[in-house]
Amino acid sequence: MRRGSLGTAGERGAPSMSDAGFTLVELMAVVLIIGILIAIGIPVFHTMARRAQTKTCYANQRAIESAVVVWGVDATQPVSALAGVVNASSLLVSPQYLKRAPRCPAAPDSANPGNPTPAEGAYSLGTSGDVLPCVFGDPQHGSFLD
């Protein structure tokens, strides 16, 4: 049959094996689109993760501040007795105040999760009962009191 002729219905119906599949240009277009979506998505994911860590850090600091206020009402000792690292051995870590010692989510994993040091994400209290700024993350991450 000549090129360009219509032929019969049986000749036009099913594609031959050489016509099946995608062309290289179509595959490259799909790869390009997926690459663009990944290039947009990864920075957005990292930004959202950073924001979540910052908000969790702020929430931890607020919980410590609330526990200090409640402890100040209940305790017979001065608030300066709380100064230091807030970990499992802290006076604040008890069922009435804090169920567990909070850790900064931006901190690396602790070798001793029950008693982390400030370098492992534990928060610290000053002598007046104020939560000291967190040492992890960007400048906005750390103190909600600023």
C-alpha positions as CSV (number, residue, x, y, z in Angstrom):
1,M,0.0,0.0,0.0
2,R,1.2,3.5,-0.8
3,R,2.1,6.1,1.7
4,G,-0.8,8.5,2.3
5,S,-3.5,6.1,1.1
6,L,-6.3,5.3,3.5
7,G,-6.3,1.6,3.0
8,T,-9.0,-0.7,4.5
9,A,-10.5,-0.6,8.0
10,G,-8.4,-3.6,9.1
11,E,-5.2,-1.9,8.0
12,R,-6.0,1.3,10.0
13,G,-7.3,-0.2,13.2
14,A,-4.6,-1.6,15.5
15,P,-1.2,0.1,15.8
16,S,1.9,-1.9,15.0
17,M,4.6,-2.7,17.5
18,S,6.7,0.2,16.2
19,D,3.9,2.7,17.1
20,A,3.4,1.5,20.7
21,G,5.0,3.4,23.7
22,F,6.1,7.0,24.3
23,T,8.5,9.1,22.4
24,L,11.7,10.4,23.9
25,V,10.4,13.9,23.9
26,E,7.3,12.9,25.9
27,L,9.3,11.1,28.5
28,M,11.7,14.0,28.8
29,A,8.7,16.4,29.3
30,V,7.4,14.2,32.1
31,V,10.8,14.0,33.8
32,L,11.1,17.8,33.5
33,I,7.7,18.4,35.1
34,I,8.5,16.0,38.0
35,G,11.9,17.8,38.5
36,I,10.2,21.2,38.6
37,L,7.7,20.0,41.2
38,I,10.5,18.5,43.3
39,A,12.5,21.7,43.1
40,I,9.5,23.7,44.4
41,G,8.5,21.1,47.0
42,I,11.7,20.5,48.9
43,P,12.4,24.1,50.0
44,V,8.7,24.5,51.1
45,F,8.9,21.2,53.1
46,H,12.1,22.5,54.9
47,T,10.5,25.8,55.6
48,M,7.4,24.1,57.1
49,A,9.5,21.8,59.2
50,R,11.5,24.8,60.6
51,R,8.3,26.6,61.4
52,A,6.9,23.5,63.2
53,Q,10.1,23.2,65.3
54,T,10.0,26.9,66.2
55,K,6.3,26.7,67.3
56,T,7.0,23.5,69.3
57,C,9.9,25.3,71.0
58,Y,7.7,28.2,71.9
59,A,5.0,25.9,73.2
60,N,7.6,24.1,75.4
61,Q,8.8,27.4,76.8
62,R,5.3,28.5,77.5
63,A,4.6,25.2,79.3
64,I,7.7,25.7,81.5
65,E,6.7,29.3,82.2
66,S,3.2,28.1,83.3
67,A,4.8,25.4,85.5
68,V,7.0,28.0,87.1
69,V,3.9,30.1,88.0
70,V,2.0,27.2,89.4
71,W,5.1,26.0,91.3
72,G,5.6,29.5,92.7
73,V,2.0,29.4,94.1
74,D,2.4,25.9,95.6
75,A,6.0,25.9,96.9
76,T,7.5,27.3,100.0
77,Q,10.9,27.7,98.4
78,P,11.9,30.8,96.4
79,V,11.7,30.7,92.6
80,S,15.5,30.9,92.4
81,A,15.5,27.2,93.7
82,L,14.4,26.3,90.1
83,A,17.4,27.9,88.4
84,G,19.3,25.5,86.2
85,V,18.5,22.9,83.6
86,V,14.9,21.6,83.3
87,N,15.4,17.8,83.1
88,A,14.2,14.8,85.0
89,S,15.9,15.8,88.2
90,S,14.4,19.3,88.1
91,L,11.8,20.3,90.7
92,L,9.4,21.2,87.9
93,V,9.3,17.7,86.5
94,S,6.5,16.1,88.5
95,P,2.9,15.2,87.8
96,Q,1.6,18.5,89.1
97,Y,3.9,20.7,86.9
98,L,5.5,19.0,83.9
99,K,5.0,15.3,83.2
100,R,8.3,15.1,81.5
101,A,11.2,17.4,80.7
102,P,10.6,19.2,77.4
103,R,13.3,19.2,74.8
104,C,13.9,21.5,71.9
105,P,12.8,19.8,68.7
106,A,15.7,21.3,66.7
107,A,18.2,19.6,69.1
108,P,20.1,16.4,68.2
109,D,19.0,13.2,69.8
110,S,20.2,12.9,73.4
111,A,22.3,10.0,74.7
112,N,20.3,10.2,77.9
113,P,16.7,11.3,77.0
114,G,15.6,11.5,80.6
115,N,18.3,14.0,81.6
116,P,19.4,16.0,78.6
117,T,21.9,18.8,78.9
118,P,21.3,22.2,77.3
119,A,23.5,21.1,74.4
120,E,21.1,18.2,73.9
121,G,18.0,20.4,73.8
122,A,17.1,20.9,77.5
123,Y,15.8,24.3,78.5
124,S,17.3,26.3,81.3
125,L,15.8,28.6,83.9
126,G,17.3,31.8,85.2
127,T,17.4,32.7,88.9
128,S,14.2,34.8,88.5
129,G,12.3,31.8,87.0
130,D,12.5,33.0,83.4
131,V,13.1,30.6,80.6
132,L,16.5,31.2,79.0
133,P,16.6,31.3,75.2
134,C,16.9,28.1,73.3
135,V,20.4,27.5,71.8
136,F,19.2,25.8,68.6
137,G,17.9,27.1,65.3
138,D,17.8,30.5,63.6
139,P,17.7,33.8,65.5
140,Q,13.9,33.8,65.6
141,H,13.9,30.3,67.1
142,G,14.7,30.5,70.8
143,S,12.8,33.0,72.9
144,F,9.2,33.9,72.7
145,L,9.9,36.6,75.3
146,D,11.8,38.9,72.8
